């Protein structure tokens, strides 16, 4: 099935560093979502974006809906150990009958 | 706790046995989704309900899989004659119509191991 291209695949950073990850698609989306998943748990919604060019923050997290509607970015500032986990992007179009199209995830490790 | 709940959290079964999982969505949500996730992958869509109507099923959902949402509230996912390839995390999510499209809220998942 369709998948989003998410990069990087994994990151290992020092506590306090900023993190950037992105997601691209060959097709446009009306909604971009960013989720975080801890081992053995379900994904938790972090940020939802609905408009091209939109920039939305949630605490230390900031995400942007790309102008072309084919990409999105997530930044985490001043990382802390509890930021460890897998971050997934997901795109949504009503035309997909309300299915989310997912990236493969970015695995983040933070060295305290 | 008003989030999505799933039961059981873990299930170990022998190949050939039937298993059933339950999902209780957020109470005001009329849309309910089932996904399957394997290691290193994002969730894969299985099926979707709006109220009690099952509106879409993925071709991943073989005839051994069946899902119901009889009263438009909780849902069950049954796998008959389990195979080792069915081992995965089964995730349930819910959303509300009128809410920002695509905002799906996930439960903690049911980890299935078929031996």
Interface residues (C-beta under 8 A of the other chain):
Chain A: X1 X3 X30 X31 X33 X35 X40 X41 X42 X43 X44 X45 X48 X50 X88 X90 X92 X94 X97 X98 X99 X100 X102 X103 X104 X105
Chain B: X4 X6 X31 X33 X40 X41 X42 X43 X44 X45 X48 X55 X56 X91 X93 X95 X100 X101 X102 X103 X104 X105 X106 X107 X108 X109 X111
